[in-house]
């Protein structure tokens, strides 16, 4: 029986001491960015956020040399070469991009890049005008199971892909930490802030841009969150492949959470999951009979964050656009807003 082991290790640059300055000190820093950067041996030189308490806590926990509540002072640090933006607010993000680019700093922007196409395009144009790289933190592309799926498709194990399904279930609407932060007050949530991962994966897996988008959104009766928490999205690709995304973030508690996917092709089938029954299984003619369960190293958190920052740093070192560039991400945002138009 043949064996298969996809290469999913995030690439890192030869020069790993590029200075990183983080703007924002929320939970994503604790669980994603900093564990990933420490694992990869990257050089975080400063962190800024709105509140002294939160930024001081992060600086102490991760031994970050500089911290403060004024991100402009962070940008003034000569050691900062890359600005890692995690703020969830559009207007200030745009100001940060403008001032960081004017100082010659490269930028990694948290997804979604912006809450409107106009703002997103302006961000991209600013970065290009100043000759700096703008990347978007679509970290799901480096989750081991998702990246292994892309590798198997590229290696031809599935033949012609014709059906891609991603399903997610969670109970975040029942969680106080979620409702009492900006998530609970967001006018739009599920598609813009969460399904953005899964829609971007459809582009990543197929290498194609959908020709049509159809979507429906829903709110659970007596839902606590302001924005939609349930979304069903269908993508039709120009080669007739069909993509389906079904996200339920208001499942009846204590429902067991899951995040799973299936990709069908003319010569094989992949099934995987990143939450719940975590795993990666493939049936393919090229691998012989039976189901092959492939062991994968790493986890989405924090390896996905190693992947995105590593990709930006490699692009800087190699003088090229990152695969997760702001201009590429405009196409993912177009799906997001097309889905909202369809749902309306």
DACORDA-V615261 format. One record per backbone hydrogen bond with DSSP energy under -0.5 kcal/mol. CO is the residue of the C=O (numbers start at 1). NH is the residue of the N-H. E is the energy in kcal/mol with one decimal. If there is no record, write none. Layout:
co->CO nh->NH e->E
co->CO nh->NH e->E
This chain:
co->6 nh->8 e->-0.9
co->14 nh->16 e->-1.0
co->15 nh->18 e->-0.5
co->16 nh->43 e->-0.7
co->18 nh->43 e->-0.6
co->19 nh->81 e->-2.7
co->19 nh->82 e->-2.3
co->20 nh->45 e->-2.3
co->20 nh->46 e->-1.2
co->21 nh->84 e->-3.0
co->22 nh->24 e->-0.6
co->22 nh->48 e->-2.6
co->23 nh->86 e->-2.8
co->23 nh->87 e->-0.6
co->26 nh->29 e->-1.4
co->26 nh->30 e->-1.0
co->27 nh->31 e->-2.4
co->28 nh->32 e->-1.8
co->28 nh->33 e->-1.8
co->29 nh->34 e->-1.8
co->29 nh->35 e->-0.5
co->32 nh->36 e->-1.8
co->33 nh->37 e->-2.9
co->34 nh->38 e->-2.7
co->35 nh->39 e->-2.1
co->36 nh->40 e->-1.9
co->37 nh->41 e->-0.6
co->37 nh->42 e->-2.8
co->38 nh->41 e->-0.8
co->42 nh->44 e->-0.9
co->43 nh->20 e->-2.6
co->43 nh->45 e->-0.7
co->44 nh->65 e->-0.5
co->45 nh->66 e->-1.0
co->46 nh->22 e->-2.5
co->47 nh->68 e->-1.4
co->48 nh->24 e->-3.6
co->51 nh->55 e->-2.0
co->52 nh->56 e->-2.5
co->53 nh->57 e->-1.9
co->54 nh->58 e->-2.1
co->55 nh->59 e->-2.3
co->56 nh->60 e->-2.3
co->57 nh->61 e->-2.5
co->58 nh->62 e->-2.1
co->59 nh->63 e->-0.6
co->59 nh->64 e->-1.9
co->66 nh->47 e->-1.6
co->68 nh->49 e->-1.7
co->69 nh->71 e->-0.6
co->70 nh->73 e->-0.9
co->70 nh->74 e->-1.1
co->71 nh->75 e->-2.1
co->72 nh->76 e->-1.3
co->74 nh->77 e->-1.4
co->77 nh->80 e->-1.5
co->79 nh->81 e->-0.7
co->81 nh->106 e->-2.4
co->82 nh->21 e->-2.9
co->82 nh->84 e->-0.6
co->83 nh->85 e->-0.8
co->83 nh->108 e->-2.8
co->84 nh->23 e->-2.9
co->84 nh->86 e->-0.5
co->85 nh->110 e->-1.9
co->89 nh->93 e->-1.7
co->90 nh->94 e->-2.4
co->91 nh->95 e->-1.6
co->92 nh->96 e->-2.6
co->93 nh->97 e->-2.7
co->94 nh->98 e->-2.3
co->95 nh->99 e->-2.5
co->96 nh->100 e->-3.1
co->97 nh->101 e->-2.5
co->98 nh->102 e->-1.8
co->99 nh->103 e->-1.0
co->100 nh->103 e->-0.5
co->100 nh->105 e->-2.5
co->101 nh->104 e->-1.8
co->106 nh->83 e->-3.2
co->107 nh->109 e->-0.5
co->107 nh->135 e->-2.9
co->108 nh->85 e->-2.6
co->109 nh->137 e->-3.3
co->116 nh->120 e->-2.1
co->117 nh->121 e->-2.8
co->118 nh->122 e->-1.9
co->119 nh->123 e->-2.3
co->120 nh->124 e->-2.2
co->121 nh->125 e->-2.6
co->122 nh->126 e->-2.5
co->123 nh->127 e->-2.2
co->124 nh->128 e->-2.3
co->125 nh->129 e->-2.3
co->126 nh->130 e->-1.9
co->127 nh->131 e->-0.7
co->127 nh->132 e->-2.2
co->133 nh->107 e->-2.9
co->133 nh->135 e->-0.5
co->134 nh->326 e->-2.5
co->135 nh->109 e->-3.2
co->136 nh->138 e->-2.6
co->137 nh->111 e->-0.5
co->137 nh->139 e->-2.0
co->138 nh->141 e->-1.6
co->139 nh->142 e->-1.9
co->140 nh->143 e->-1.5
co->143 nh->147 e->-2.8
co->144 nh->148 e->-2.2
co->145 nh->149 e->-1.7
co->146 nh->150 e->-1.8
co->147 nh->151 e->-2.3
co->148 nh->152 e->-2.5
co->149 nh->153 e->-2.1
co->150 nh->154 e->-2.6
co->151 nh->155 e->-2.2
co->152 nh->157 e->-2.0
co->153 nh->156 e->-1.5
co->156 nh->159 e->-0.6
co->158 nh->267 e->-2.6
co->158 nh->268 e->-0.8
co->159 nh->161 e->-0.7
co->160 nh->266 e->-1.2
co->162 nh->242 e->-1.9
co->163 nh->264 e->-2.9
co->164 nh->244 e->-2.8
co->165 nh->262 e->-2.3
co->166 nh->246 e->-2.5
co->167 nh->260 e->-2.5
co->168 nh->248 e->-2.2
co->169 nh->258 e->-1.7
co->170 nh->251 e->-2.2
co->171 nh->174 e->-1.9
co->172 nh->175 e->-1.7
co->174 nh->176 e->-0.5
co->175 nh->178 e->-0.8
co->175 nh->179 e->-2.2
co->176 nh->180 e->-2.8
co->178 nh->181 e->-1.2
co->178 nh->184 e->-1.1
co->181 nh->184 e->-1.0
co->181 nh->185 e->-0.6
co->182 nh->185 e->-0.7
co->182 nh->186 e->-1.0
co->183 nh->186 e->-0.8
co->184 nh->226 e->-2.4
co->186 nh->227 e->-0.5
co->189 nh->193 e->-3.3
co->189 nh->194 e->-0.8
co->190 nh->194 e->-1.4
co->190 nh->195 e->-3.6
co->191 nh->196 e->-0.6
co->194 nh->197 e->-1.7
co->194 nh->198 e->-0.6
co->195 nh->199 e->-3.0
co->196 nh->200 e->-1.8
co->197 nh->201 e->-1.9
co->198 nh->202 e->-1.4
co->199 nh->203 e->-1.3
co->200 nh->204 e->-2.5
co->201 nh->205 e->-3.4
co->202 nh->206 e->-1.8
co->203 nh->207 e->-2.6
co->208 nh->210 e->-0.5
co->209 nh->238 e->-0.6
co->212 nh->236 e->-2.3
co->214 nh->234 e->-3.4
co->216 nh->232 e->-2.6
co->218 nh->229 e->-1.3
co->218 nh->230 e->-1.4
co->220 nh->223 e->-2.0
co->228 nh->190 e->-2.2
co->229 nh->249 e->-3.1
co->230 nh->218 e->-2.1
co->231 nh->247 e->-2.7
co->232 nh->216 e->-2.2
co->233 nh->245 e->-2.8
co->234 nh->214 e->-2.4
co->235 nh->237 e->-0.5
co->235 nh->243 e->-2.9
co->236 nh->211 e->-3.0
co->236 nh->212 e->-1.6
co->237 nh->240 e->-2.1
co->241 nh->237 e->-2.7
co->242 nh->164 e->-2.5
co->243 nh->235 e->-3.3
co->244 nh->166 e->-2.6
co->245 nh->233 e->-2.9
co->246 nh->168 e->-2.5
co->247 nh->231 e->-2.5
co->248 nh->170 e->-2.6
co->249 nh->173 e->-1.7
co->252 nh->255 e->-1.5
co->258 nh->169 e->-2.7
co->259 nh->274 e->-2.5
co->259 nh->275 e->-1.2
co->260 nh->167 e->-2.9
co->261 nh->272 e->-2.2
co->262 nh->165 e->-2.8
co->263 nh->270 e->-2.5
co->264 nh->162 e->-2.3
co->264 nh->163 e->-1.4
co->267 nh->285 e->-2.3
co->268 nh->265 e->-2.6
co->269 nh->283 e->-2.7
co->270 nh->263 e->-2.3
co->271 nh->281 e->-3.1
co->272 nh->261 e->-2.7
co->273 nh->279 e->-1.4
co->275 nh->259 e->-1.4
co->275 nh->277 e->-0.6
co->276 nh->278 e->-2.3
co->279 nh->273 e->-2.0
co->280 nh->294 e->-2.7
co->281 nh->271 e->-2.6
co->282 nh->292 e->-2.9
co->283 nh->269 e->-2.9
co->284 nh->287 e->-1.4
co->285 nh->288 e->-1.4
co->291 nh->293 e->-0.6
co->292 nh->282 e->-2.2
co->292 nh->294 e->-0.7
co->293 nh->295 e->-0.6
co->299 nh->303 e->-1.2
co->300 nh->302 e->-0.6
co->300 nh->304 e->-3.2
co->302 nh->305 e->-1.4
co->302 nh->306 e->-1.3
co->303 nh->307 e->-2.1
co->304 nh->308 e->-1.8
co->305 nh->309 e->-1.7
co->306 nh->310 e->-2.4
co->307 nh->311 e->-2.2
co->308 nh->312 e->-2.0
co->309 nh->313 e->-2.6
co->310 nh->314 e->-2.5
co->311 nh->315 e->-2.2
co->312 nh->316 e->-2.3
co->313 nh->317 e->-2.4
co->314 nh->318 e->-2.4
co->315 nh->319 e->-0.9
co->315 nh->320 e->-2.1
co->316 nh->319 e->-0.6
co->322 nh->325 e->-1.5
co->324 nh->136 e->-2.8
co->325 nh->329 e->-2.4
co->326 nh->330 e->-1.1
co->327 nh->330 e->-0.5
co->328 nh->331 e->-1.5
co->328 nh->332 e->-0.6
co->329 nh->333 e->-2.4
co->330 nh->334 e->-2.0
co->331 nh->335 e->-1.2
co->332 nh->336 e->-1.7
co->333 nh->337 e->-2.5
co->334 nh->338 e->-1.9
co->335 nh->339 e->-2.3
co->336 nh->340 e->-1.7
co->337 nh->341 e->-2.0
co->338 nh->342 e->-2.5
co->339 nh->343 e->-2.5
co->340 nh->344 e->-1.7
